[in-house]
Amino acid sequence: MFETIKNAFRNKDIRKKLLLTLLLLFIFRLGCYIPVPGLVRSSFETAITGNDFLALMSGVTGEALQNGTLFALGIGPYINASIIVQLLTVGIPALERWSKQGEEGTKKITNLTRIITIVLAVVQSVGIIVLFGQNATTTNAGATGAIQTNLFFGQAWLAGIFMTVVYTAGACIVMWLGERITDFGVGNGISLIIFVGIISTAGIAIVEKFKVAFGIGEGVTQDINQLWNIALFIVLAIVIFFAVVYVDLAERKIPVQYAKQVRGTKMYGGQSSVIPMKITGGGVMPLIFAFAIISFPSMLMSLVPAWSGALEWWSANFSSGTVWYILVLAVLIFAFAFFYAQIQFNPEDVARNIQQNGGFIQGIRPGKPTAQYLNKINKRITLFGAIFLTLMAFIPSIAFAWAGQDLVNVFSTTGILIVVEVALEFDKQLQSQIMMKNYKGFLK
């Protein structure tokens, strides 16, 4: 990857795109530190502690959610909107027609995604304000709640409207930055924003460990032994990242042979190809869905004061690390792995395309037998992918616990998978652009 980046900077056009990408990512990180007037940061940090899903969302935003800053929602609403539109495209014929209309249909789907993003941003903003601001305060100092209503004439509803507008605007700005990176930069802007947020969260945690190791900061006691914890953490991170990259790049290649066809005076076909089927075809989405589902009841019950008893029972039985939490999370990961694999890979469509182009899989009859064969292979591969994702849901936290409890959540399982996939995709994008520029230069 480093060699690819070095070659990219040698080309003027690609260098401009890279610098623009870095500038927009810097603006995103800058917005993660802009405070919102009237909020108490400590209340946000306390509410997130112990909630796996909120901790995951805070890590994706580079701790902007934990600090309650302008970009607290991050790119989350846009991601959720994209997932909703993608799922609706499968079931709603009108959206399915849009997806097949080329550029015009893509614009319609993009506009629909933006509208849903705004709606979700408003809903999430209200949820954050209600969850973190149930005990609003009217004092200037020593606040116990997340909202200081004295800055809003003592009116909690006015403070809520203001913060809803601010957080929704922040989510829209992040969405705009991601789209600009995709259009004028290098790579997928949404993925890069998530990547930067996760790396920033990990970097902040490691810097804090170095401060403790060297006694930097007011009231910090020096502990040089923390350097060994940091070194062990880095070694474990390298091993886990290597395993994830190895599995992420693994794929089953199914050979396809195309028959020769004579059209006019020319002969077409007669060549062989492969259908690549990745072990982790669903990527990180099964994990995100599983963590969201298992964390949703606690978030819902925390919004209703009358359900405090149910919340205590849920926290006692389904908090992170309990037996029921592990079992339910494993079942959800398996279910969503198979569900998302069916969305990503449709054996009937692939078999139809192969048959229409005069292709066949050796030893398998074209048509329905080919679809059944591909479906069987897809289920087997998805099974191994689901087992891998289930193990990855627990291994990093157990491994990083050896390096210190405060380093357990530096890299979440979802964060590790996202970082690996985005880095590999970014490298492919750079290589393709470099190759395209070299071809243009050769033709000139």
QUILIN-V241870 format. One record per helix or strand of 3 or more residues. SS is the DSSP state (2 for helix, 1 for strand). FROM is the first residue (numbers start at 1). TO is the last residue. Records with the same first field share a line. If there is no record, write none. Layout:
# QUILIN-V241870
SS=FROM-TO + FROM-TO
This chain:
# QUILIN-V241870
2=2-10 + 12-31 + 41-48 + 52-60 + 64-67 + 76-91 + 93-99 + 103-132 + 149-152 + 156-184 + 189-214 + 226-249 + 285-303 + 305-318 + 323-344 + 347-356 + 368-401 + 405-407 + 413-443
1=251-258 + 261-263 + 266-268 + 272-278
